[in-house]
Amino acid sequence: MEYVLRPTLVFGGALVLSWLIAWAVDLVLVRVNARHPETPMWGLLRRVRVPLQALLFVALVRGFFESTKLVKEHQEVVRLWLSLILIAASAWLALRVLAAVVETVTVRYSGVAQDPARIRRVRTQLTLIQRLATAVVTVVAAAAMMLQFDAMKTVGTSMLASAGVLGIVAGIAAQSTLGNLFAGLSIAFGDMVRIGDVVVVDGEWGTVDEITVSYLVVLTWDERRITMPVSYFTSKPFENWSRGGPQMTGTVFLHLDHTTPIAELRARTEEVIRASDHWDGRNWGLVVTDSTPSTIEVRASMTARTADDIWALRCQVREALVTWLQEKHPHALPRVRVAREDASPEEKRI
C-alpha cells in the first residue's frame, strides 16, 4: 500500500502546488498588466503559464522523488523521463519568454518611431534574432536530452576528442548553409533589405514577406511567393524601391507620330496627373526624349507616395493619354507610311 500511496501523494501534491504557483503568477501578471497598459509585455507573459506549470511540476516531483520508494529499476526509468521532460519544459518556457520580449520591443518601437523604414529594420532584426535564438535553444535542449542516455555520453566524449577534424569537415560540407546564415545576419544588421520593402528581383516585382536566417520570401503582385536564399541578396544586384523613403518617380513612354501636338499632349498629361488621387503633388513633366525616322519617343514623368501608387498612376496616365489620342488626334498614333513609286513629291509628303 505504501508503494502506491507515496507516489500518489508526491505526484498529486506536485500537481496541485505547481498549479497554484502558476495561477498566482498569472494573477500577478493580470494585475500588473492592468496597471501598466502602455506595455503589452505583462499580458504576453501570461502565455508562459502552461510551460511554467509543467516545469514546476517536474521540478517538484524530482525534488521529492526519493521519498516515493519505488523499485530501483523503476526509479531509473522515471528519473530519466523526468530529466527529459524538465529540459523540454525549460526550453519551452525560455522560448515563450523570448517571444513575449521580442513582440513587446517590436510593438513599443512601432509606437514611438515615426520612420516606417526604421520600424521595418528593427522588426527584421528582432525576427532574425528570435529565430536564431530559437534554433540555439532547440539545439542545446536536444543535445542535453541526448546526453541523459549513457550511450550518448560515450559518443559525445568521442566527438569532443575529434572536434577539430569534425569541425573542418562540417564546415566544408555546410559551406552553403553557413554562407546563408552569415548572409542572413548581414541583411538583418546591414539594413540591406527589410520586411515590407518593395523589391525587384530577377525581373519580379514584389514585397518582402518573410526573412529567416537561411531564406527570404518575396510576395509578388499576383500573390505568388518566391523563396530565395538570403545569400542571393549579398552576392547579386537587386532593386529596393523602399530604400531611402517610399516616395518614387515613375515614367510612361509613348511612341508617336511626328505630327503629334506636343503642347496639347503636355496639357492633357498635366490634367490627368493633377486629377489623380495617386499623385503626391511633388513633380510631373512631359518631354520628347528621342526621334526616329518613323516615330518620336515621348516621356511623361510623375511622382507618387509609394510604389503601389506609382504603378497605379503610370497605368492611369498611359491609358488616359492613349484614349485621348485615339479620340482627339488619331493621326498622332504611330503608323507605317507607304507611297507609290510613281507618285509626285507632293503626294509622297502626304
Beta strands, then each sheet from edge to edge (+ up, - down):
strand 1: 198-201
strand 2: 204-211
strand 3: 215-220
strand 4: 225-229
strand 5: 239-240
strand 6: 248-256
strand 7: 279-291
strand 8: 296-304
sheet 1: 4+ 3- 2+ 1- 5+
sheet 2: 6+ 8- 7+
end
